[in-house]
Amino acid sequence: MAAAMKITLLAVAAMAVLSTASAATYNVGEPAGDWGFGINYDSWASSKQFIPGDSIVFKYSAQAHDVLEVSKADYDSCSAASPITTLNTGNDIVSLPATGTRYFICGFTGHCTGGMKVAINVVSASSPSTPSSPAPASGPSASNSPPPPSPSAATSVRVTAGLGFVVLLAGLMA
């Protein structure tokens, strides 16, 4: 009876840990900056693999910017006329609970057309990552900086940490 209780408790703990360990939080535009001008948000988003349970954070000056979640049509045309959601605290956390593409723009006049827009594609956790990679630089001005971390690095860290905790729990309960 005690063994069955331990196994049940371990299974419940493992499910709880793995469900929380799989979520990641991404600051939009980092490491280059925050929600503002001068960032290629298409490139930033394509370098990540967003899965259900993840969150994105928009950090910005609330006096200078805002965040509107919009339809694809409004995203494409940079229209702020019919937002799905308006965020304006300067530190806005957006949960990504399901697969699909979500569209965000800055609603201040001229900001979206100036590049302040991002499409977040949330894929199944089991989907392979297919971010685009720029061609390596060559010539005298080429940078020798290390390549960016793998887009699946957050997923690998999440799963490894969760499994490590489960093994620790199993050892403690033995």
C-alpha positions as CSV (number, residue, x, y, z in Angstrom):
1,M,0.0,0.0,0.0
2,A,2.8,2.4,0.9
3,A,4.6,1.7,-2.4
4,A,1.4,2.4,-4.4
5,M,1.0,5.7,-2.5
6,K,4.6,6.7,-3.3
7,I,4.2,5.9,-7.0
8,T,1.0,7.9,-7.1
9,L,2.6,10.9,-5.4
10,L,5.6,10.7,-7.7
11,A,3.4,10.6,-10.8
12,V,1.4,13.6,-9.6
13,A,4.6,15.5,-8.8
14,A,6.1,14.6,-12.1
15,M,3.1,15.9,-14.1
16,A,3.1,19.1,-12.1
17,V,6.8,19.7,-12.5
18,L,6.8,18.9,-16.2
19,S,3.8,21.1,-17.0
20,T,5.4,24.1,-15.2
21,A,8.9,23.3,-16.5
22,S,7.8,23.4,-20.1
23,A,6.8,27.1,-20.0
24,A,9.3,29.8,-21.1
25,T,9.0,33.6,-21.0
26,Y,10.5,35.7,-23.8
27,N,11.1,39.4,-23.7
28,V,10.1,40.7,-27.1
29,G,13.1,42.2,-28.9
30,E,15.8,40.9,-26.6
31,P,18.7,40.8,-26.4
32,A,18.9,43.7,-28.8
33,G,16.4,45.8,-26.9
34,D,12.8,46.1,-26.0
35,W,9.5,47.0,-27.8
36,G,10.7,50.0,-29.8
37,F,12.2,51.1,-33.1
38,G,15.3,49.6,-34.7
39,I,14.6,45.9,-34.0
40,N,13.8,43.4,-36.7
41,Y,10.9,41.7,-35.0
42,D,10.4,39.2,-37.9
43,S,14.0,38.0,-37.4
44,W,13.6,38.0,-33.6
45,A,10.3,35.9,-33.7
46,S,11.7,33.5,-36.3
47,S,14.6,32.7,-34.0
48,K,12.3,31.4,-31.3
49,Q,10.1,28.3,-31.0
50,F,7.0,29.4,-29.1
51,I,4.9,26.5,-27.6
52,P,1.6,26.5,-25.7
53,G,2.2,27.6,-22.1
54,D,5.0,30.1,-23.1
55,S,4.6,33.8,-22.4
56,I,6.0,36.9,-24.1
57,V,6.7,40.2,-22.4
58,F,6.5,43.6,-24.0
59,K,8.7,46.1,-22.2
60,Y,8.5,49.7,-23.3
61,S,7.8,53.3,-22.2
62,A,4.1,53.6,-21.8
63,Q,4.3,57.3,-22.8
64,A,5.9,56.4,-26.1
65,H,4.3,53.1,-27.2
66,D,1.5,50.5,-26.6
67,V,0.8,47.0,-27.7
68,L,-2.3,46.1,-29.7
69,E,-3.2,42.5,-30.5
70,V,-4.9,42.6,-33.9
71,S,-6.2,40.4,-36.7
72,K,-3.9,39.4,-39.5
73,A,-5.6,41.9,-41.9
74,D,-5.0,44.7,-39.4
75,Y,-1.4,43.5,-38.9
76,D,-0.8,43.5,-42.6
77,S,-2.3,47.0,-43.1
78,C,-1.0,48.4,-39.7
79,S,-4.5,49.3,-38.7
80,A,-5.2,50.1,-35.1
81,A,-8.9,50.7,-35.6
82,S,-10.2,47.3,-34.2
83,P,-7.8,45.8,-31.7
84,I,-8.6,42.5,-30.1
85,T,-6.7,43.6,-27.0
86,T,-5.0,46.9,-26.0
87,L,-2.0,46.7,-23.6
88,N,-0.4,49.9,-22.2
89,T,1.4,49.3,-18.9
90,G,4.9,49.2,-20.3
91,N,5.5,45.7,-18.9
92,D,2.8,43.6,-20.5
93,I,2.8,39.8,-20.2
94,V,0.9,37.9,-22.9
95,S,0.2,34.2,-22.3
96,L,0.4,31.9,-25.3
97,P,-2.0,29.1,-24.3
98,A,-2.7,27.5,-27.7
99,T,-1.2,26.9,-31.1
100,G,-1.7,29.5,-33.9
101,T,-0.4,32.8,-35.0
102,R,-0.9,36.0,-32.9
103,Y,-0.4,39.5,-34.3
104,F,0.8,42.5,-32.3
105,I,1.5,46.1,-33.4
106,C,2.2,49.4,-31.7
107,G,-0.9,51.6,-32.0
108,F,0.9,54.9,-32.0
109,T,0.6,56.7,-35.3
110,G,3.4,55.7,-37.7
111,H,5.0,53.2,-35.3
112,C,3.7,50.0,-36.9
113,T,4.7,51.2,-40.4
114,G,8.1,52.0,-38.9
115,G,8.5,48.4,-38.0
116,M,6.9,48.0,-34.6
117,K,4.9,44.8,-35.4
118,V,5.5,41.2,-34.6
119,A,3.7,37.9,-35.5
120,I,4.1,35.2,-32.9
121,N,3.7,31.6,-34.3
122,V,2.8,29.2,-31.5
123,V,3.5,25.6,-32.5
124,S,2.9,22.2,-30.9
125,A,5.7,21.2,-28.5
126,S,6.3,18.2,-30.6
127,S,6.7,20.2,-33.8
128,P,10.2,20.4,-35.2
129,S,11.8,23.9,-35.1
130,T,12.3,25.5,-38.5
131,P,13.6,29.0,-37.9
132,S,15.4,30.7,-40.7
133,S,19.1,31.3,-40.3
134,P,21.0,34.1,-42.1
135,A,23.9,33.1,-44.3
136,P,27.3,33.3,-42.6
137,A,29.2,36.5,-43.1
138,S,32.3,36.6,-45.1
139,G,35.0,39.1,-46.1
140,P,36.9,41.7,-44.1
141,S,33.9,43.0,-42.2
142,A,32.7,39.6,-41.2
143,S,32.1,39.1,-37.5
144,N,33.6,36.2,-35.6
145,S,31.0,36.3,-32.9
146,P,29.5,33.0,-31.7
147,P,26.3,31.8,-33.3
148,P,23.0,32.6,-31.5
149,P,21.7,29.8,-29.2
150,S,19.6,27.1,-30.8
151,P,15.9,28.1,-31.1
152,S,15.1,24.9,-29.3
153,A,17.5,25.7,-26.4
154,A,14.7,27.0,-24.2
155,T,12.8,23.7,-24.8
156,S,15.8,21.6,-24.1
157,V,16.5,23.5,-20.8
158,R,12.9,23.3,-19.8
159,V,12.7,19.5,-20.3
160,T,16.1,18.8,-18.8
161,A,15.2,20.8,-15.7
162,G,11.9,19.1,-15.3
163,L,13.3,15.6,-15.7
164,G,16.1,16.4,-13.3
165,F,13.6,17.4,-10.7
166,V,11.6,14.2,-11.2
167,V,14.7,12.1,-10.7
168,L,15.5,14.1,-7.5
169,L,11.9,13.4,-6.2
170,A,12.2,9.7,-7.1
171,G,15.5,9.5,-5.2
172,L,14.0,11.2,-2.1
173,M,11.0,9.0,-2.1
174,A,13.0,5.7,-2.4
